[in-house]
Amino acid sequence: MVLPFTGLSNPSGVAVNGNGYVFVTDTGNNRVVELPTSGSQTVLGFSSLNAPSGVALDQTVVFVGDATTTRELWANTPSYTKTSPPWQTVTSTEFVGPFSGLQTPRGLIDGGNWVYVVDSGNNRVLKWHGGNTPDVVPFTGLNSPDGIALTQNNSDVWVADTGNNRVLRLQTFNQPAPVQTVLPFTGLTSPHGVALDPNPHPDGPVLFVADTGNNRVLKLTINDTTHTATQSILPFAGLNKPTGVTTDGTGNLYVVDNGNNRVLKLDKAFAAQ
């Protein structure tokens, strides 16, 4: 299903809220567009965007990674911030996040009181929660990373390691140190977006990846008991440089078809096959 966005130019990131509203970074037009479940799209009131890339949501906030100006923006104030927030006010409802030294920020995600940012140009992932200084998530060997996903309790962080043509899983709750794993995809070329199926699976997580260089979206079904995984190709037709991917609360999958300037939705019944 092609979603009824109009006028998109090189879109990149996508997010969906609990009401089914779809948000897309319309990168070529330097804007963020919101599409409700019924009615027409609207342009969010961010100012002076320059190549926005990632987009993420919490209950009241829209977060945007502004890649060229190396900053993170959000509309409205997160409920969990401190009384003296370490950000700069842009307008009465727009703020620059407390991430200094960013280079080409890409994927970002709200992890329930934590905000994670893929600092692609610096080959790292940052996370922030109300303090003055973000923490570095302990991935190793990243090369131009892009998309990011989280398990529900933030125990695992998943990142598309684009420059290395791989996807990594960091199990942060492992002791005495987090464990990084290269997922057993085959044939990846320049992967970008990653997303997890929100539906529970008895054996392990299910991950979706935009395999951008091969114009396809892959699904990896992981069995954490047997330490095996099965890769499959999802039934999207005519993709041209897919980038962002996300799921909604019921498991429908959304894909930004960058080269065709459109956003596609795959029903959960097909995504689950």
C-alpha positions, 0 to 999 in steps of 0.5 A: 500500500502506498501512503497518500503523501504528496510532494515528497523529495528524497524522504529518509526517516519514518515514525508512527505514533500510537494513533497511527499517524505517520511522520516522515523526514522529507529530506529534499524539501527540508521539512517533516511531514505528518500524515493522519489516519484520515485527512490531509498531510501537514508540515510540522513547524520546525525552522531552518531544517537542512537535510533532516534524516531520522525522526522519532516520537514519544507521547508528546514530542517529535525528535528530528535529526538535522543531518547537515546542521549537525543537531537534534531538534524536538518540538515541545518539551519532554516530560522527563527533562530537568528544570534547567535543560541543557539545550537552546531554545529555537522557538517557544515549542522548538529546542536544540538537543544537548548533543555537542560535536555531532557529525551527520546525525542519522537514526534516532529513537526514543527509548522511554526517558532515553533518547538515542542518536546515531552520530554517523560521522563520528561512528558512534551511538549516543544516549541521553537522559536529562543530564548535561552530557550524553553517554556513548553506547559501547559499540565497537568498529562502527563505520557510518552507522545509520538506523537504530532500534531498541527492544522494549526494555532497552536491553538490546540496541540494534544498529545498521553499520552501513559502511561495513554492510552489516547489522549489529546487536548490543546486549547491554544488560550482559555482565560484566560487559555488554556483548556485541554480535554481528547478525547473520544476514547474507548479501547486505549492501549499504543497510540503513533503517532497522526496526523490530517487530513489536509482537512477542515471539517465543524464541527471540526477536524479529528484525526488519532491515532496509537493504538499501543497495539491493533495493529490498527489505529483509526480515531476520527471525532470531532464535535465542535458544538455538542461536540460529536465525532465518533470513527472508525477503519481504514482498515489496515490489519496485523498491528504489533505495529503501531507507527508513523502516518502522513498525506500529504497535500492531506489527504493520511495517512502514518503509521509506522508498527513497528513490521513488519519493514515497512511503509504503505500508505492509500489513502485519499479516504479510510482514509476519510471513 
